[in-house]
């Protein structure tokens, strides 16, 4: 009897990670077209399609290093590359100086670097971390697109773009994003 109970417990314990992995794979299969649509927008420097990715009933959260939050409407998200409005995006790592400017000026190069050079993807997990804590967003699942960095700098120039999704009425929406990099 004890052996049977032990066997059942072992089966349960070893099946849990597999179930989580299967759930992550299912999630990624469902959101992969949305991730590709987002990345294509970066490569074309055209955020118009991003508006269709987010839920019109919710605000979109743009985060820098898991800490600094800028809230946007879906309409604002869709116009980021063309927008001339200067926004506060957070504070520079190291100096603490404010990051103020247009999306294109502050983030265009970093987004493009991740889109062109990405060499790792994680589902509901973080590929890299710096000195800032990795943070997810409540009630979301996420895809971490990462460029692991160059050999020249021993990978210390890595960049991650984390896309956070929420499921509503059986449909996935982009809820927010977080840009991470090596921190001082």
C-alpha positions as CSV (number, residue, x, y, z in Angstrom):
1,X,0.0,0.0,0.0
2,X,2.8,2.4,0.9
3,X,4.5,1.7,-2.4
4,X,1.4,2.4,-4.3
5,X,0.9,5.8,-2.5
6,X,4.6,6.6,-3.1
7,X,4.2,5.7,-6.8
8,X,1.1,7.9,-7.1
9,X,2.8,10.8,-5.4
10,X,5.9,10.5,-7.6
11,X,3.7,10.4,-10.7
12,X,1.9,13.6,-9.6
13,X,5.1,15.4,-8.7
14,X,6.8,14.5,-12.0
15,X,3.7,15.3,-14.1
16,X,3.4,18.9,-12.8
17,X,6.4,20.4,-14.6
18,X,5.3,18.7,-17.8
19,X,1.8,20.2,-17.4
20,X,3.2,23.7,-16.9
21,X,5.5,23.2,-19.9
22,X,2.6,22.0,-22.0
23,X,0.6,25.1,-20.9
24,X,3.5,27.3,-21.9
25,X,3.7,25.7,-25.3
26,X,0.0,26.1,-25.9
27,X,0.2,29.7,-24.8
28,X,3.1,30.4,-27.2
29,X,1.3,28.7,-30.1
30,X,-1.7,30.9,-29.5
31,X,0.3,34.2,-29.2
32,X,3.1,33.5,-31.7
33,X,1.2,35.3,-34.5
34,X,0.8,38.3,-32.2
35,X,4.5,38.3,-31.3
36,X,5.4,38.1,-35.0
37,X,3.1,41.0,-35.8
38,X,4.7,43.1,-33.1
39,X,8.2,42.3,-34.2
40,X,7.3,43.1,-37.9
41,X,6.0,46.5,-36.7
42,X,9.4,47.1,-35.1
43,X,11.3,46.0,-38.2
44,X,9.2,48.3,-40.4
45,X,9.2,51.1,-37.8
46,X,5.4,51.0,-38.0
47,X,3.4,50.6,-34.8
48,X,-0.1,51.0,-36.5
49,X,-0.8,47.3,-36.2
50,X,0.1,47.3,-32.5
51,X,-3.2,49.0,-31.8
52,X,-5.0,45.9,-33.0
53,X,-3.0,43.7,-30.5
54,X,-4.2,45.4,-27.3
55,X,-7.6,45.3,-25.7
56,X,-9.5,48.6,-26.3
57,X,-11.1,48.2,-22.8
58,X,-7.7,48.4,-21.0
59,X,-4.7,50.7,-20.9
60,X,-1.4,49.4,-22.2
61,X,1.5,49.4,-19.8
62,X,5.0,50.3,-21.2
63,X,7.6,49.4,-18.6
64,X,11.3,50.0,-18.4
65,X,13.5,47.7,-16.3
66,X,10.3,46.4,-14.6
67,X,10.0,49.6,-12.6
68,X,9.2,52.7,-14.6
69,X,5.6,52.7,-16.0
70,X,4.1,54.7,-18.8
71,X,0.4,54.0,-19.5
72,X,-0.9,54.3,-23.1
73,X,-4.2,53.8,-24.8
74,X,-4.3,51.4,-27.7
75,X,-4.6,54.3,-30.0
76,X,-1.5,55.9,-28.6
77,X,0.3,52.5,-28.9
78,X,-0.6,52.4,-32.5
79,X,0.9,55.8,-33.2
80,X,4.2,55.5,-31.3
81,X,6.6,55.5,-34.2
82,X,5.0,58.6,-35.8
83,X,4.3,60.4,-32.6
84,X,6.2,63.7,-32.1
85,X,5.0,64.0,-28.4
86,X,7.8,63.8,-25.9
87,X,7.0,61.4,-23.0
88,X,8.6,60.5,-19.7
89,X,9.7,56.9,-20.0
90,X,11.6,56.4,-16.8
91,X,15.1,57.1,-15.6
92,X,18.4,56.1,-17.1
93,X,20.2,53.2,-15.4
94,X,23.2,54.4,-13.6
95,X,22.8,58.2,-13.8
96,X,19.1,58.4,-12.8
97,X,18.6,61.1,-15.5
98,X,15.0,61.3,-16.8
99,X,14.3,59.5,-20.1
100,X,12.2,62.0,-21.9
101,X,11.6,62.1,-25.6
102,X,9.7,60.5,-28.4
103,X,9.4,56.8,-28.6
104,X,11.5,56.7,-31.7
105,X,14.3,58.7,-30.1
106,X,14.4,56.9,-26.8
107,X,13.5,53.3,-27.8
108,X,13.7,52.9,-31.6
109,X,17.3,51.6,-31.7
110,X,16.8,49.2,-28.7
111,X,13.6,47.7,-30.1
112,X,15.3,47.3,-33.5
113,X,18.3,45.6,-32.0
114,X,16.1,43.1,-30.2
115,X,14.0,42.5,-33.4
116,X,17.0,42.0,-35.6
117,X,19.4,40.2,-33.3
118,X,17.1,38.2,-31.0
119,X,18.7,34.8,-30.3
120,X,16.7,33.5,-27.4
121,X,13.0,33.2,-26.5
122,X,11.6,32.2,-23.2
123,X,7.9,31.6,-22.3
124,X,6.8,32.7,-18.9
125,X,10.5,32.8,-17.9
126,X,13.4,35.3,-18.1
127,X,16.3,34.6,-20.3
128,X,18.6,37.2,-18.7
129,X,18.7,39.4,-15.6
130,X,20.8,42.4,-14.5
131,X,20.9,44.1,-11.2
132,X,17.2,45.0,-11.4
133,X,14.6,42.4,-10.2
134,X,12.8,40.6,-13.0
135,X,9.1,41.3,-12.8
136,X,6.2,39.9,-14.6
137,X,2.8,41.7,-14.7
138,X,-0.1,40.4,-12.7
139,X,-2.5,38.0,-14.3
140,X,-0.5,37.8,-17.6
141,X,1.6,35.3,-19.5
142,X,4.7,36.6,-21.3
143,X,7.2,36.0,-24.0
144,X,10.8,37.1,-23.4
145,X,12.6,38.0,-26.7
146,X,16.3,38.4,-25.9
147,X,19.5,39.2,-27.7
148,X,22.2,37.7,-25.5
149,X,24.7,40.3,-26.4
150,X,28.0,40.4,-28.2
151,X,31.2,38.5,-27.7
152,X,33.1,41.8,-27.7
153,X,31.4,42.8,-24.5
154,X,31.0,39.3,-23.1
155,X,27.2,39.6,-23.3
156,X,27.0,42.6,-21.1
157,X,25.2,44.5,-23.8
158,X,22.2,42.1,-23.9
159,X,18.7,43.4,-24.4
160,X,15.3,41.8,-23.7
161,X,11.9,42.8,-24.8
162,X,9.2,41.1,-22.8
163,X,5.7,41.0,-24.2
164,X,2.9,40.5,-21.7
165,X,-0.5,39.0,-22.8
166,X,-3.9,38.7,-21.1
167,X,-6.7,36.4,-22.3
168,X,-10.2,37.9,-22.4
169,X,-13.2,36.1,-23.9
170,X,-10.9,33.4,-25.3
171,X,-8.7,35.9,-27.1
172,X,-5.2,37.0,-26.3
173,X,-4.3,40.7,-26.1
174,X,-1.0,42.4,-25.6
175,X,-1.3,44.0,-22.2
176,X,2.1,45.5,-21.8
177,X,5.8,45.3,-22.6
178,X,9.0,45.7,-20.6
179,X,12.4,46.5,-22.0
180,X,15.3,45.2,-20.0
181,X,19.1,45.3,-20.4
182,X,22.2,44.8,-18.5
183,X,22.1,47.2,-15.5
184,X,24.9,48.9,-13.7
